[in-house]
């Protein structure tokens, strides 16, 4: 079996043995009367006995890695209640990690392994469900959803009613509808409305489980960077809503758990490697890049994989590690459990894993070169480490 530690020096990989997001969902499911998901429980006792509370709330603050919480909110109530630092999944990105939360399955099982990924003959974005290649003019979302989503939703299998509070622009998406299962979805507008909806839920009949998804910080840090002053302001707003909810949570016997799906690193404008700028290297690909800017899956033309691997290491070695995708699979990078039958095909032949500070991209006709100030999905510790925040009455 391949050894992950030998593939990328000083890389941070997901912990699936007791210190990660997958293990948290195993423990939470059992605490709330849900199924045994077949994974190791959380090694920490932070959630022990949490199912005894009338309400349990899980708040997922997209992008709030442990490093971001420490730098942007050192004196926040959220940080004051941080019990542990745990790992995300691999790759540490929303499509993979949030799907793990919603299903209790590892990326190897649910198969959503990047913002863009190969599905059938298309490269699609598995959450909004548009096709990057061949370019989509719209439509086809439900057709893709019917064949893409396979992992069974978790929240409607718990031993108590579950409610999902989702932004109004995704509450009715195919992904949200599928992954909520039979559990009600409650759409909200802005941050204040999201917390107000959660407060109304906690004040209702119980016992119940409540899941609030907050994507606002992730959006801002992609646009302005993880160290932006605006990110500090936004986190303070989220923290104020969290703090304001605590007295009601105490009165209603509601335990509060807050996590993230991944962390962030800054993306310098001068450190973007345009893979398609090398005509010889890019010409060996059968398809455009998929994955993320910090982790690119390369589908190579027949009999060209070794040539592509050699050239990538020679010409892009300053910006990334080029590894055989089968080595990632063999080493269990995507987690335990039965692998989706099409997982290996989605990973392609070679995976380019960006080195610290670097990003990878290609630009298709009709696209503008991607420019982001903050990124994730690689193997830097700040991308992988997430906080586990627990506040009990």
Secondary structure by P-SEA (a helix, b strand, c coil): cccccccccbbbbbbcccccaaaaaaaaaaaaccccccccccccccccccccccbbbbbbcccccaaaaaaccccccccccccbbbbbccccccccaaaaaacccccccccccccbbbcccccccccccccccccccccaaaaaaaccccccccccccccbbbbbbcccccccaaaaaaacccbbbbbccaaaaaaaaaaaaaccccbbbbbbbaaaaaaaaacccccaaaaaaaaaaaaaaaaaaaaaaaabbbbbbbbccbbbbbbccccccccccaaaaaaccccccccccbbbbbcccccaaaaaaaaaacccccbbbbcaaaaaaaccccccccccccccccccbbbbbcccbbbbcccccccccccccccccccccccbbbbccccc
